[in-house]
Amino acid sequence: MTVVTGNDRLHQQLQAGAEALALDLNEGQIGQLMDFLALLQKWNKVYNLTAVRDPQEMMTHHLLDSLAAVAPLRRHVAALVGEGRGAVRLLDVGSGGGLPGVVFAICCPEVDVSCVDTVGKKAAFIQQAAVALKLRNLHGVHARVETLAMPFDIISCRAFASLPDFVNWSRSALAAPHGVWLAMKGKHPEDEMATLPADVQVFHVEQLVVPGLDAERCIIWMKPV
Ligand SMILES: C[S@@+](CC[C@H](N)C(=O)[O-])C[C@H]1O[C@@H](n2cnc3c(N)ncnc32)[C@H](O)[C@@H]1O
């Protein structure tokens, strides 16, 4: 008789989710995502990284939710590389326990990902995850995003702030002239979009479907004009 453990079930769910999202992930990447889930579970008790405590809920609400943004991100990265941009740098703002930043670093090894958070222990957790998962393209940064001035090609966020606050606070870290913002949102944020600064343009609203999650999700892509 084969015994199916809770971990096996989560592994199967992750694999099925990646397939539903048409994501080409190798076994190493699936393994890193499972290891990241285990790290989140383990250190959440100490560092208070996320209000989500149940491993099953962490899979759907954190991992699969973040994975839903990977194909759109890969498309944008491919376009940047096609324009002749070398190493693509991404900043994930208010990354907390590393969402979506760590998932992006695992799934897009060619992208250099920095996760910034004002809470020191969260940035330290990202550094720890980078070592444990052997992710040389992942960095934890302890700072307020408003203080960063290094140029990033893509600045992402999930569950961070309103769109106007997100772009205003992170603007000095956006590379000119090609840098873009990738904001992961739930319901289409019409009110927030209406109050964006005049020199910030929404150039694409991309609907997302998260496997196993019956909820509205979208990416708001923005750029300075
Ligand atoms: C609600 S959590 C979201 C965490 C993660 N992105 C997620 O989706 O689970 C927001 C995070 O933003 C961080 N934060 C708030 N203001 C910030 C700022 N000005 N610069 C950087 N991080 C900030 C908080 O410490 C917190 O970890």
The ligand as an ORCA input file, in Angstrom:
! r2SCAN-3c Opt
* xyz 0 1
  C       1.157     42.886      3.759
  S       2.874     42.571      3.669
  C       2.976     41.758      2.104
  C       4.086     40.750      2.068
  C       4.236     39.979      0.750
  N       4.476     40.845     -0.382
  C       3.044     39.101      0.472
  O       2.393     39.254     -0.570
  O       2.762     38.205      1.290
  C       3.581     44.181      3.325
  C       5.064     44.267      3.626
  O       5.542     45.541      3.235
  C       6.549     45.959      4.151
  N       6.693     47.433      4.017
  C       5.802     48.380      4.421
  N       6.249     49.617      4.075
  C       7.438     49.445      3.428
  C       8.377     50.327      2.813
  N       8.168     51.643      2.815
  N       9.477     49.804      2.231
  C       9.676     48.459      2.223
  N       8.827     47.574      2.795
  C       7.717     48.037      3.387
  C       6.045     45.462      5.494
  O       7.060     45.313      6.453
  C       5.416     44.105      5.099
  O       6.342     43.045      5.250
*
